[in-house]
Amino acid sequence: MNLQYISDNKGKTTGVFIPIHDWEYLKNKYKEIDREEKQSFEVPDWHKEIVLKRLEEYRGNPDNLLDWEIVRKEIEEKYGF
């Protein structure tokens, strides 16, 4: 297996690149990997419901938005970032 390690600018390993043929081999050998891969990308229904509710609220009142720069500044001041 020809793995390539990915490092940040300080030399700390942050990830691993696995060639696709090796990945396919691992998925065939360990069937639960494929299940984990699919599960990790599924959005829970309760998340979807929250997003849909927020979209509905936005569409009902699109002018009722917060400016990101103002919110960011308030967070920085409140938490000392």
Buried (B, 14 or more C-beta within 10 A) or exposed (E): EEEEEEEEEEEEEEEEEBEEEEBEEEBEEEEEEEEEEEEEEEEEEEEEEEEEEEEEEEEEEEEEEEEEEEEEEEEEEEEEE
